[in-house]
């Protein structure tokens, strides 16, 4: 009994998730009365996290948006607001297609041999290899491994991490048994596909670190049974290992963030870290000019860090091609568009619905469990 309760007690101390310390100004900015809406814009003017400079230099057109650096309690999601009133169906932002992370032929070739596990049909009949393809593309561009502050060269805020436990701090303090000190580089890379047999004699259904994380994850979202959380963590690990051998050659030089491990191990941990960051940002969007073509999984600057919409529904939609622009010189549509789905007031947060984002094959998680595990979204987003 004591060993089963220890993980919950340890993870219950994580103030970042269970009881985020939100400064008064942040609490006000989350409200919708006029004074709070104006305060959102004031915060954007104070620190935009380097967004405006990057957007001007790379041809992003978004005259009615104001952006600020995300706050610690937002976990990388949020900080984009309407600087003026926006009409329904108005184009809010034009993002050059070159900066939208989508699988190239080289990435699809690298991912083709990844034996992804079977599962339910993906949203919009996406390729079951989509996570491997998008991870491969992120590794080829290498910016996903960046830890630089602010906006990365490709316009994506990779440094804010990915889903829950991408940062080992989510697992508790370094002195906690079966916590961050016992992960194999990262939680996603911890364990093997044979763990159910290896640890059966200890009455663990999986690796002890993964089991403890699942029990704590269930406690964080307030559900009685930890089985769904444990199954989701095991599923993520299975998908990671299914693509690992195909992804390793794409990591030319492992990052120095790990501080231990062989070159191969550090490459593997970089793959796991990149996969988690990709999963937290991906969306399905129609990039092909063929209206009957299946959607493509992609990561788009700005869109990848929008706040979660909550019960109100998203107020924007990412459109893969401008129907009025024709073809650019290279034969592909020049811009991806962020379009308002309804009227948006000045100072209101720009949002997307992460529940509609693609999931891993076989991922059956929903609600708070999925929002936290895949996207790292904080409690304020689960029932907003």
Secondary structure, 3 states (H helix, E strand, C coil): CHHHHHHHHHHCCCCCCCCCCCCHHHHHHCCCCHHHHHHHHHHHHHCCCCHHHHHHHCCCECCCEEECCCCHHHCCCCCEEECCCECCCCEEEEEEHHHCEECCHHHHHHHCCCCCCCCCCCHHHCCCCHHHHHHHHHHHHCHHHCCCCCCCCCCCCHHHCCCCCCCHHHHCCCCCCCCHHHCCCCHHHCCCCCHHHHCHHHCCCCCHHHHHHHHHHHHHHCCCCCHHHHHHHHHHHHHHHHHHHHHHCCCCCCCCCCCCCCHHHHHHHHHHHHHHHHHCCCEEECCCCCCCCCCEEEECCCHHHCEECHHHCCCEEEECCCCCCCCCCCCCCCEEEEEECCCECCCCECEECHHHCCCCCCCCCCHHHHHHHCCCCCHHHHCC
